[in-house]
Amino acid sequence: MKPGSIAEELELAPGDLLLEINGNEIQDVFDYKYYEDSENMVMLVEKADGELWELETWHYHEDMGIVFENGLMSDYKSCCNKCIFCFIDQMPPGMRETLYFKDDDSRLSFLQGNYITLTNMKEEDIERIIRFHLAPINISVHTTNPGLRCRMLHNRFAGESLKKMDRLYEAQVPMNGQIVLCRGFNDGAELEKTIEDLSRYLPYMQSLSVVPVGLSKFRDGLEPLEPFDRESAAEAIEIIERWQKKIVSEHGTHFVHASDEFYILAGRELPEEERYDGYPQLENGVGMLRLLDREVTDALKELEEEELPEAVSPAAMQMHKRETLSIATGRLAYPYLKKQVEKITGRYPEKKVCLYAVRNDFFGEMITVAGLLTGQDVMRQLAGKRLGERLLLPSCMFRSGEEVFLDDVTRTEVQNALQVPVNIVKSGGRDLVYGILGLGEPEDGTGEPIFYEGYEPLELP
């Protein structure tokens, strides 16, 4: 319980079980949030010793201060599919247990933005979404061909579960869709059909992303899949852009978007910003590089307009301090990041940046995104390189909210191995500018940038 909260005043304690609010059974966090939003609340609580307490409170929408054992207040629903493209099935043995858990829980779609297949959902789950006005729901569609979907998900109910989108559409529930494209399965004519079918759910199906299947080197015993090459990536883009033109003329939105990786594989220029419809699919790698370009430009302009003379601004002094630093990223983003770094150092020539593309030896060279790089690959490939006074690493390399890579290597271990301070930088363009300039994260509310913890020299063993 939070100190000084209503929950503490009610003498709630760790181990207590919340059973009901105003006579309504509490199954999970959505029940709690829905029924908690009332001024007069009667809670039925089972104490750790089994005693039942009925507690009445008038909290006038104030936070109750109850801290639950997990965010859902119930067990997570695991996936009942065995998708041919599932990356978790392509993981090596010996990693931390949580990396092998496959979730397919609709509640995480609303809480964390996860994509779900609908195969785990029952009618009562759909009813709760409608009753609680939960939105948007993110759906891993992959194909609207029922038979093909059963084959790709290895679930005989996968085709039937597509009908749940009809219920969501009828209830006007906002949706986002996703297609993991696999060569020889759901590409070509199947992709055409899927886009056409899903466009009928407009305007409630708000956006649709198409991303290439990710293939690690650990695929023994799994369905043989081919990686996308220049020609096949271009074919996918042509289908998607043809449908964009049709849909934008009819509905005013481009709706379907190819991920940045398709454009990189095809060797094509990224779409102009207007075609991303406000970037609804950033988490699927759609428009991240185009947005990065704009954010870097905007941040440089802001700093130029707001910059103070060095004599009165510690931030200005730091920005113009001569130093050499380094950045590591994945091979996919390297050429685009290089352009942004050159734009920043062109404005601040005092900063010399060594940019390195790290090859993914752990999962295999076909995995090129920074978010799947491991600490051991970073350490091995940067050893002996010119790293300067500090090394910047994108936050996507680390476990959310922690300083741990996928292989459990920590930031401290990388610092000690490479003998250089490591700054973790968020993935936005403004964060990149501030990171290179040594200002840390943008303003903390006081009007001054936050300086990096790792800026001062570390005492390394």
C-alpha positions, 0 to 999 in steps of 0.5 A, a space after each residue: 500500500 502507498 504510504 498515506 493513502 486511502 488503502 493504508 487508512 483502511 488497514 489494507 495489507 500485503 496478502 489481502 485479496 480484493 473480491 468485490 467492489 459494489 457487489 461486482 466481482 473483480 477479476 482483473 485490473 479492468 474490473 478494478 479500474 471500471 468499478 473504482 471510478 465512483 465516489 461511494 465504494 464498498 469493497 469486499 476484501 479477504 484478509 490473509 487469515 481468511 477473514 472477510 472485511 467489508 470496507 466503505 469509502 468515499 474517495 472522490 476519484 482520488 487514487 486509492 493507493 492499492 498496489 497489486 502483485 502484478 499489473 493485470 491482477 491475474 495470471 497472464 494468458 499464454 499463447 495457444 498457437 505455434 506460428 511459423 514465424 514466432 521469434 520465441 521459437 527461434 530463441 537459443 536455450 539457456 536464456 532467462 525464463 521470461 524470454 520464452 513466455 508467449 503471451 496472447 492476452 487481450 488485456 496487454 493489448 490495451 495496457 502495453 500495446 501488444 498485438 494479439 491473435 484473437 484465438 485466446 478470446 471468448 465471447 465474454 472477453 469481447 463483451 467486456 471490451 465493449 462494455 468497458 470501452 477499451 481501445 484500441 485493440 491491436 490484432 495480429 491478423 497476418 491473413 484473412 484467408 481462414 485456411 491459410 491462417 490456420 496453417 500459419 498459426 498451427 491452430 485449427 480455430 485461427 480462421 474462425 477467430 477472425 469473425 471476432 473482428 466483425 463483432 468489434 467493428 459492429 461495436 465501433 471498437 478502434 482496432 490496429 492490424 498487423 501482418 508478419 509477411 512470409 514469402 510463399 505464404 501470405 505475400 503476393 495475391 494473399 497480401 492483396 486480399 488481406 489488405 482489401 478485406 481489412 480495409 472494409 473495417 475502416 474507419 474502426 480498423 485505423 491502421 495496418 502494418 506489414 513487417 517482414 518475418 524475422 529469421 534467427 539462426 535457431 530454426 532447426 525443426 521449424 517451418 522453412 522460411 526464406 528471407 526477403 531480398 531486394 526484389 521480393 521486398 520491392 514487390 511487397 512495397 508495390 502492392 502496399 503503395 498501390 492500396 495506399 493510393 486507392 484507400 486514401 482517395 476513398 477514405 482520406 487515410 493511407 491505412 496500410 504501411 510497410 515497415 522501414 525494413 522493407 524500404 531498406 531491403 528494397 533500396 528505396 527512399 522512405 515515404 514522405 512524412 504525410 504518408 504515415 498518417 501521424 505514425 500510428 504504427 511506430 512500435 512495428 517499425 513503421 516510420 521510425 526513421 522518417 520521424 527520427 529525421 524530423 525530430 533531429 531537425 526540430 531539436 537542432 532548431 530549438 537549441 539554436 533558438 534557445 541557446 545562451 552564451 557560454 558564460 551564463 549557460 552550463 548547457 551551452 558550455 557542454 554543447 560546445 565542449 570538444 570531445 570524441 564519443 561513440 554510438 553503436 547501433 544495428 546494421 539496419 539503421 546504421 546508414 540512416 543514423 549516420 546521416 543524422 549524426 552528420 547533421 548534428 556534428 555539422 552544427 556542433 563540429 566540436 563533437 566527433 562521433 564514431 558510429 559503429 554497426 554491430 553485427 548480430 552474431 548471437 541470433 544470426 546476421 539476418 537479424 539487423 535491428 538494434 533491439 535484438 543485439 546482445 551485450 556480448 556482441 557489443 563488447 566483442 565487436 567494439 573491443 579495441 575500437 576508438 570509443 572516445 570519452 563515452 559510448 551511447 547505446 539506444 534504450 531498445 537494446 535493454 530490458 524495459 526499465 532496466 540496464 540489462 541486455 537480452 543475454 543478461 549482460 549489464 551496462 556496468 559489465 559493458 562499461 568495465 569491458 570496454 573501459 568507457 562510460 555508457 549512456 543509455 539514450 532513448 530512441 527519439 531524434 531529440 534524445 539523440 541530439 541531446 545525447 551527442 551534446 552530452 545534455 542527457 534527456 531533454 528538460 526535467 521541468 526546471 527549464 534546464 536539460 538533465 546531464 547524463 549520470 555517465 558524463 563524469 569519468 567513471 572509476 573503472 577497475 
